[in-house]
Amino acid sequence: MDSAEKTDLSPEWLASRVAAMIEDDCEIEPGENLVLYGLDSIAVMTFSSELKQMGIEASFEELAREPSLDNWWALISSRL
């Protein structure tokens, strides 16, 4: 994983991070459920841990509840 700092976080960073997690080069629709792209619970848990290491509290449950780029960015940006 590329180590990002809080100041590096952006919707573009999130989109590239999610693209790496699902290992697909397709264009991800920001409002689309990421499970449809093959995102699994292990990846969500790992991402939650990565965010925590950056000082952003986003639990697995919060991320898994509405897994889309739009929802995740709203959650992350509200805690920056």
N, CA, C and O atoms as a printed pandas DataFrame, in Angstrom:
     atom_number atom_name residue_name chain_id  residue_number  x_coord  y_coord  z_coord
0              1         N          MET        A               1    0.841   -1.199    0.000
1              2        CA          MET        A               1    0.000    0.000    0.000
2              3         C          MET        A               1    0.870    1.241    0.000
3              4         O          MET        A               1    1.872    1.301    0.713
4              5         N          ASP        A               2    0.502    2.214   -0.779
5              6        CA          ASP        A               2    1.211    3.476   -0.722
6              7         C          ASP        A               2    0.762    4.190    0.546
7              8         O          ASP        A               2   -0.435    4.324    0.801
8              9         N          SER        A               3    1.719    4.644    1.331
9             10        CA          SER        A               3    1.329    5.285    2.583
10            11         C          SER        A               3    0.918    6.715    2.296
11            12         O          SER        A               3    1.722    7.536    1.855
12            13         N          ALA        A               4   -0.329    6.990    2.550
13            14        CA          ALA        A               4   -0.862    8.332    2.332
14            15         C          ALA        A               4   -0.950    9.045    3.671
15            16         O          ALA        A               4   -1.127    8.414    4.714
16            17         N          GLU        A               5   -0.828   10.337    3.633
17            18        CA          GLU        A               5   -1.043   11.162    4.820
18            19         C          GLU        A               5   -2.436   11.746    4.699
19            20         O          GLU        A               5   -3.031   11.772    3.622
20            21         N          LYS        A               6   -2.947   12.217    5.836
21            22        CA          LYS        A               6   -4.278   12.821    5.805
22            23         C          LYS        A               6   -4.375   13.914    4.751
23            24         O          LYS        A               6   -5.410   14.069    4.103
24            25         N          THR        A               7   -3.289   14.676    4.579
25            26        CA          THR        A               7   -3.319   15.782    3.624
26            27         C          THR        A               7   -3.400   15.291    2.190
27            28         O          THR        A               7   -3.790   16.043    1.296
28            29         N          ASP        A               8   -3.031   14.020    1.960
29            30        CA          ASP        A               8   -3.071   13.465    0.612
30            31         C          ASP        A               8   -4.451   12.935    0.245
31            32         O          ASP        A               8   -4.710   12.627   -0.919
32            33         N          LEU        A               9   -5.324   12.830    1.217
33            34        CA          LEU        A               9   -6.610   12.190    0.970
34            35         C          LEU        A               9   -7.500   13.076    0.117
35            36         O          LEU        A               9   -7.629   14.279    0.344
36            37         N          SER        A              10   -8.112   12.431   -0.877
37            38        CA          SER        A              10   -8.992   13.137   -1.809
38            39         C          SER        A              10   -9.909   12.088   -2.424
39            40         O          SER        A              10   -9.658   10.890   -2.292
40            41         N          PRO        A              11  -10.964   12.526   -3.091
41            42        CA          PRO        A              11  -11.806   11.556   -3.797
42            43         C          PRO        A              11  -11.002   10.746   -4.819
43            44         O          PRO        A              11  -11.290    9.571   -5.046
44            45         N          GLU        A              12   -9.995   11.375   -5.434
45            46        CA          GLU        A              12   -9.161   10.682   -6.425
46            47         C          GLU        A              12   -8.315    9.606   -5.743
47            48         O          GLU        A              12   -8.174    8.499   -6.263
48            49         N          TRP        A              13   -7.753    9.935   -4.573
49            50        CA          TRP        A              13   -6.990    8.944   -3.809
50            51         C          TRP        A              13   -7.884    7.755   -3.467
51            52         O          TRP        A              13   -7.487    6.601   -3.628
52            53         N          LEU        A              14   -9.088    8.047   -2.996
53            54        CA          LEU        A              14  -10.016    6.979   -2.621
54            55         C          LEU        A              14  -10.337    6.095   -3.828
55            56         O          LEU        A              14  -10.326    4.869   -3.721
56            57         N          ALA        A              15  -10.620    6.708   -4.964
57            58        CA          ALA        A              15  -10.953    5.941   -6.163
58            59         C          ALA        A              15   -9.794    5.037   -6.580
59            60         O          ALA        A              15  -10.017    3.889   -6.962
60            61         N          SER        A              16   -8.563    5.539   -6.512
61            62        CA          SER        A              16   -7.423    4.716   -6.913
62            63         C          SER        A              16   -7.175    3.613   -5.894
63            64         O          SER        A              16   -6.782    2.507   -6.263
64            65         N          ARG        A              17   -7.398    3.901   -4.629
65            66        CA          ARG        A              17   -7.213    2.890   -3.574
66            67         C          ARG        A              17   -8.234    1.758   -3.740
67            68         O          ARG        A              17   -7.892    0.580   -3.633
68            69         N          VAL        A              18   -9.490    2.133   -4.003
69            70        CA          VAL        A              18  -10.543    1.125   -4.197
70            71         C          VAL        A              18  -10.268    0.316   -5.464
71            72         O          VAL        A              18  -10.458   -0.900   -5.474
72            73         N          ALA        A              19   -9.827    0.970   -6.517
73            74        CA          ALA        A              19   -9.509    0.258   -7.761
74            75         C          ALA        A              19   -8.436   -0.796   -7.499
75            76         O          ALA        A              19   -8.501   -1.899   -8.042
76            77         N          ALA        A              20   -7.450   -0.459   -6.669
77            78        CA          ALA        A              20   -6.403   -1.426   -6.331
78            79         C          ALA        A              20   -6.982   -2.583   -5.512
79            80         O          ALA        A              20   -6.560   -3.729   -5.665
80            81         N          MET        A              21   -7.950   -2.279   -4.644
81            82        CA          MET        A              21   -8.545   -3.327   -3.806
82            83         C          MET        A              21   -9.354   -4.325   -4.626
83            84         O          MET        A              21   -9.340   -5.521   -4.335
84            85         N          ILE        A              22  -10.056   -3.844   -5.645
85            86        CA          ILE        A              22  -10.906   -4.753   -6.421
86            87         C          ILE        A              22  -10.166   -5.344   -7.612
87            88         O          ILE        A              22  -10.697   -6.206   -8.312
88            89         N          GLU        A              23   -8.933   -4.877   -7.844
89            90        CA          GLU        A              23   -8.088   -5.422   -8.900
90            91         C          GLU        A              23   -8.804   -5.452  -10.248
91            92         O          GLU        A              23   -8.795   -6.461  -10.954
92            93         N          ASP        A              24   -9.411   -4.345  -10.579
93            94        CA          ASP        A              24  -10.109   -4.235  -11.853
94            95         C          ASP        A              24   -9.818   -2.851  -12.421
95            96         O          ASP        A              24   -9.741   -1.869  -11.682
96            97         N          ASP        A              25   -9.660   -2.784  -13.713
97            98        CA          ASP        A              25   -9.332   -1.508  -14.340
98            99         C          ASP        A              25  -10.562   -0.747  -14.821
99           100         O          ASP        A              25  -10.435    0.293  -15.467
100          101         N          CYS        A              26  -11.740   -1.254  -14.513
101          102        CA          CYS        A              26  -12.947   -0.592  -15.003
102          103         C          CYS        A              26  -13.163    0.739  -14.288
103          104         O          CYS        A              26  -12.632    0.980  -13.204
104          105         N          GLU        A              27  -13.942    1.575  -14.915
105          106        CA          GLU        A              27  -14.313    2.862  -14.318
106          107         C          GLU        A              27  -15.352    2.592  -13.229
107          108         O          GLU        A              27  -16.375    1.954  -13.480
108          109         N          ILE        A              28  -15.084    3.076  -12.036
109          110        CA          ILE        A              28  -16.004    2.851  -10.918
110          111         C          ILE        A              28  -16.968    4.025  -10.824
111          112         O          ILE        A              28  -16.549    5.177  -10.706
112          113         N          GLU        A              29  -18.248    3.727  -10.876
113          114        CA          GLU        A              29  -19.252    4.777  -10.713
114          115         C          GLU        A              29  -19.287    5.183   -9.242
115          116         O          GLU        A              29  -19.417    4.315   -8.378
116          117         N          PRO        A              30  -19.175    6.480   -8.930
117          118        CA          PRO        A              30  -19.081    6.923   -7.538
118          119         C          PRO        A              30  -20.251    6.508   -6.645
119          120         O          PRO        A              30  -20.063    6.294   -5.448
120          121         N          GLY        A              31  -21.444    6.392   -7.203
121          122        CA          GLY        A              31  -22.601    6.039   -6.391
122          123         C          GLY        A              31  -22.931    4.557   -6.393
123          124         O          GLY        A              31  -23.874    4.132   -5.725
124          125         N          GLU        A              32  -22.166    3.764   -7.136
125          126        CA          GLU        A              32  -22.463    2.340   -7.291
126          127         C          GLU        A              32  -21.934    1.528   -6.114
127          128         O          GLU        A              32  -20.881    1.838   -5.557
128          129         N          ASN        A              33  -22.671    0.492   -5.742
129          130        CA          ASN        A              33  -22.256   -0.394   -4.662
130          131         C          ASN        A              33  -20.977   -1.123   -5.087
131          132         O          ASN        A              33  -20.944   -1.788   -6.122
132          133         N          LEU        A              34  -19.937   -0.987   -4.279
133          134        CA          LEU        A              34  -18.635   -1.546   -4.630
134          135         C          LEU        A              34  -18.615   -3.071   -4.616
135          136         O          LEU        A              34  -17.736   -3.682   -5.224
136          137         N          VAL        A              35  -19.563   -3.688   -3.937
137          138        CA          VAL        A              35  -19.656   -5.150   -3.937
138          139         C          VAL        A              35  -19.892   -5.655   -5.358
139          140         O          VAL        A              35  -19.432   -6.738   -5.721
140          141         N          LEU        A              36  -20.607   -4.871   -6.159
141          142        CA          LEU        A              36  -20.870   -5.245   -7.546
142          143         C          LEU        A              36  -19.596   -5.294   -8.382
143          144         O          LEU        A              36  -19.552   -5.935   -9.432
144          145         N          TYR        A              37  -18.558   -4.606   -7.901
145          146        CA          TYR        A              37  -17.271   -4.608   -8.585
146          147         C          TYR        A              37  -16.347   -5.696   -8.039
147          148         O          TYR        A              37  -15.213   -5.840   -8.497
148          149         N          GLY        A              38  -16.830   -6.456   -7.069
149          150        CA          GLY        A              38  -16.026   -7.540   -6.519
150          151         C          GLY        A              38  -15.347   -7.227   -5.202
151          152         O          GLY        A              38  -14.513   -8.004   -4.739
152          153         N          LEU        A              39  -15.687   -6.108   -4.594
153          154        CA          LEU        A              39  -15.119   -5.773   -3.291
154          155         C          LEU        A              39  -15.610   -6.789   -2.260
155          156         O          LEU        A              39  -16.804   -7.080   -2.188
156          157         N          ASP        A              40  -14.689   -7.325   -1.469
157          158        CA          ASP        A              40  -15.103   -8.295   -0.457
158          159         C          ASP        A              40  -14.847   -7.763    0.955
159          160         O          ASP        A              40  -14.204   -6.730    1.144
160          161         N          SER        A              41  -15.362   -8.488    1.923
161          162        CA          SER        A              41  -15.303   -8.022    3.312
162          163         C          SER        A              41  -13.870   -7.941    3.829
163          164         O          SER        A              41  -13.564   -7.080    4.653
164          165         N          ILE        A              42  -12.996   -8.812    3.364
165          166        CA          ILE        A              42  -11.598   -8.761    3.798
166          167         C          ILE        A              42  -10.972   -7.434    3.365
167          168         O          ILE        A              42  -10.250   -6.803    4.137
168          169         N          ALA        A              43  -11.248   -7.019    2.137
169          170        CA          ALA        A              43  -10.711   -5.746    1.642
170          171         C          ALA        A              43  -11.258   -4.580    2.455
171          172         O          ALA        A              43  -10.528   -3.630    2.739
172          173         N          VAL        A              44  -12.531   -4.640    2.833
173          174        CA          VAL        A              44  -13.134   -3.567    3.629
174          175         C          VAL        A              44  -12.473   -3.506    5.006
175          176         O          VAL        A              44  -12.185   -2.420    5.509
176          177         N          MET        A              45  -12.231   -4.667    5.615
177          178        CA          MET        A              45  -11.562   -4.699    6.922
178          179         C          MET        A              45  -10.155   -4.124    6.824
179          180         O          MET        A              45   -9.731   -3.351    7.684
180          181         N          THR        A              46   -9.437   -4.502    5.777
181          182        CA          THR        A              46   -8.081   -4.000    5.575
182          183         C          THR        A              46   -8.091   -2.491    5.393
183          184         O          THR        A              46   -7.260   -1.784    5.964
184          185         N          PHE        A              47   -9.035   -2.000    4.596
185          186        CA          PHE        A              47   -9.137   -0.563    4.346
186          187         C          PHE        A              47   -9.472    0.190    5.635
187          188         O          PHE        A              47   -8.927    1.266    5.883
188          189         N          SER        A              48  -10.351   -0.361    6.444
189          190        CA          SER        A              48  -10.686    0.245    7.728
190          191         C          SER        A              48   -9.431    0.377    8.589
191          192         O          SER        A              48   -9.222    1.405    9.233
192          193         N          SER        A              49   -8.595   -0.667    8.599
193          194        CA          SER        A              49   -7.341   -0.630    9.362
194          195         C          SER        A              49   -6.383    0.417    8.811
195          196         O          SER        A              49   -5.720    1.120    9.574
196          197         N          GLU        A              50   -6.310    0.522    7.494
197          198        CA          GLU        A              50   -5.439    1.513    6.870
198          199         C          GLU        A              50   -5.867    2.923    7.268
199          200         O          GLU        A              50   -5.036    3.769    7.596
200          201         N          LEU        A              51   -7.176    3.158    7.235
201          202        CA          LEU        A              51   -7.678    4.478    7.629
202          203         C          LEU        A              51   -7.341    4.764    9.087
203          204         O          LEU        A              51   -6.948    5.879    9.431
204          205         N          LYS        A              52   -7.495    3.760    9.940
205          206        CA          LYS        A              52   -7.204    3.936   11.369
206          207         C          LYS        A              52   -5.743    4.311   11.570
207          208         O          LYS        A              52   -5.429    5.155   12.409
208          209         N          GLN        A              53   -4.850    3.690   10.808
209          210        CA          GLN        A              53   -3.425    4.016   10.899
210          211         C          GLN        A              53   -3.155    5.466   10.492
211          212         O          GLN        A              53   -2.171    6.065   10.925
212          213         N          MET        A              54   -4.030    6.021    9.664
213          214        CA          MET        A              54   -3.901    7.427    9.250
214          215         C          MET        A              54   -4.637    8.363   10.199
215          216         O          MET        A              54   -4.667    9.574    9.985
216          217         N          GLY        A              55   -5.235    7.796   11.255
217          218        CA          GLY        A              55   -5.927    8.624   12.234
218          219         C          GLY        A              55   -7.383    8.886   11.914
219          220         O          GLY        A              55   -7.993    9.793   12.479
220          221         N          ILE        A              56   -7.947    8.090   11.005
221          222        CA          ILE        A              56   -9.357    8.258   10.629
222          223         C          ILE        A              56  -10.136    7.048   11.116
223          224         O          ILE        A              56   -9.898    5.925   10.669
224          225         N          GLU        A              57  -11.058    7.277   12.023
225          226        CA          GLU        A              57  -11.884    6.192   12.545
226          227         C          GLU        A              57  -13.044    5.942   11.597
227          228         O          GLU        A              57  -13.955    6.762   11.482
228          229         N          ALA        A              58  -13.003    4.812   10.925
229          230        CA          ALA        A              58  -14.095    4.388   10.047
230          231         C          ALA        A              58  -14.202    2.881   10.221
231          232         O          ALA        A              58  -13.393    2.131    9.674
232          233         N          SER        A              59  -15.173    2.446   10.960
233          234        CA          SER        A              59  -15.284    1.030   11.294
234          235         C          SER        A              59  -15.693    0.195   10.078
235          236         O          SER        A              59  -16.239    0.706    9.099
236          237         N          PHE        A              60  -15.413   -1.087   10.175
237          238        CA          PHE        A              60  -15.837   -2.012    9.134
238          239         C          PHE        A              60  -17.340   -1.875    8.898
239          240         O          PHE        A              60  -17.797   -1.830    7.756
240          241         N          GLU        A              61  -18.105   -1.810    9.996
241          242        CA          GLU        A              61  -19.564   -1.721    9.880
242          243         C          GLU        A              61  -19.978   -0.467    9.122
243          244         O          GLU        A              61  -20.870   -0.517    8.275
244          245         N          GLU        A              62  -19.330    0.660    9.426
245          246        CA          GLU        A              62  -19.669    1.909    8.729
246          247         C          GLU        A              62  -19.356    1.803    7.241
247          248         O          GLU        A              62  -20.152    2.220    6.400
248          249         N          LEU        A              63  -18.195    1.244    6.926
249          250        CA          LEU        A              63  -17.794    1.125    5.523
250          251         C          LEU        A              63  -18.655    0.112    4.779
251          252         O          LEU        A              63  -19.016    0.327    3.622
252          253         N          ALA        A              64  -18.984   -0.998    5.449
253          254        CA          ALA        A              64  -19.749   -2.061    4.793
254          255         C          ALA        A              64  -21.218   -1.706    4.617
255          256         O          ALA        A              64  -21.894   -2.255    3.747
256          257         N          ARG        A              65  -21.710   -0.791    5.438
257          258        CA          ARG        A              65  -23.133   -0.436    5.377
258          259         C          ARG        A              65  -23.504    0.150    4.024
259          260         O          ARG        A              65  -24.524   -0.222    3.445
260          261         N          GLU        A              66  -22.687    1.060    3.518
261          262        CA          GLU        A              66  -22.975    1.703    2.230
262          263         C          GLU        A              66  -21.685    1.802    1.430
263          264         O          GLU        A              66  -21.078    2.870    1.349
264          265         N          PRO        A              67  -21.263    0.671    0.832
265          266        CA          PRO        A              67  -19.968    0.660    0.144
266          267         C          PRO        A              67  -20.003    1.274   -1.252
267          268         O          PRO        A              67  -20.136    0.569   -2.252
268          269         N          SER        A              68  -19.883    2.587   -1.300
269          270        CA          SER        A              68  -19.726    3.276   -2.588
270          271         C          SER        A              68  -18.677    4.362   -2.387
271          272         O          SER        A              68  -18.423    4.790   -1.262
272          273         N          LEU        A              69  -18.074    4.801   -3.478
273          274        CA          LEU        A              69  -17.073    5.867   -3.381
274          275         C          LEU        A              69  -17.673    7.119   -2.751
275          276         O          LEU        A              69  -17.049    7.742   -1.892
276          277         N          ASP        A              70  -18.880    7.490   -3.173
277          278        CA          ASP        A              70  -19.514    8.696   -2.630
278          279         C          ASP        A              70  -19.704    8.593   -1.121
279          280         O          ASP        A              70  -19.366    9.518   -0.382
280          281         N          ASN        A              71  -20.244    7.466   -0.668
281          282        CA          ASN        A              71  -20.512    7.308    0.760
282          283         C          ASN        A              71  -19.225    7.226    1.559
283          284         O          ASN        A              71  -19.126    7.809    2.639
284          285         N          TRP        A              72  -18.236    6.506    1.037
285          286        CA          TRP        A              72  -16.975    6.399    1.758
286          287         C          TRP        A              72  -16.276    7.746    1.831
287          288         O          TRP        A              72  -15.714    8.091    2.871
288          289         N          TRP        A              73  -16.300    8.515    0.749
289          290        CA          TRP        A              73  -15.642    9.822    0.795
290          291         C          TRP        A              73  -16.361   10.746    1.780
291          292         O          TRP        A              73  -15.711   11.500    2.504
292          293         N          ALA        A              74  -17.679   10.696    1.813
293          294        CA          ALA        A              74  -18.424   11.522    2.778
294          295         C          ALA        A              74  -18.010   11.154    4.204
295          296         O          ALA        A              74  -17.814   12.032    5.046
296          297         N          LEU        A              75  -17.878    9.862    4.467
297          298        CA          LEU        A              75  -17.483    9.393    5.785
298          299         C          LEU        A              75  -16.055    9.837    6.120
299          300         O          LEU        A              75  -15.806   10.383    7.195
300          301         N          ILE        A              76  -15.132    9.602    5.204
301          302        CA          ILE        A              76  -13.728    9.962    5.437
302          303         C          ILE        A              76  -13.565   11.470    5.592
303          304         O          ILE        A              76  -12.908   11.934    6.524
304          305         N          SER        A              77  -14.154   12.226    4.690
305          306        CA          SER        A              77  -13.962   13.678    4.726
306          307         C          SER        A              77  -14.576   14.309    5.965
307          308         O          SER        A              77  -14.122   15.360    6.416
308          309         N          SER        A              78  -15.600   13.680    6.515
309          310        CA          SER        A              78  -16.220   14.218    7.737
310          311         C          SER        A              78  -15.326   14.009    8.949
311          312         O          SER        A              78  -15.565   14.595   10.005
312          313         N          ARG        A              79  -14.305   13.184    8.808
313          314        CA          ARG        A              79  -13.423   12.868    9.939
314          315         C          ARG        A              79  -12.000   13.357    9.754
315          316         O          ARG        A              79  -11.118   13.026   10.546
316          317         N          LEU        A              80  -11.773   14.136    8.721
317          318        CA          LEU        A              80  -10.440   14.685    8.496
318          319         C          LEU        A              80  -10.160   15.838    9.435
319          320         O          LEU        A              80   -9.079   16.425    9.387
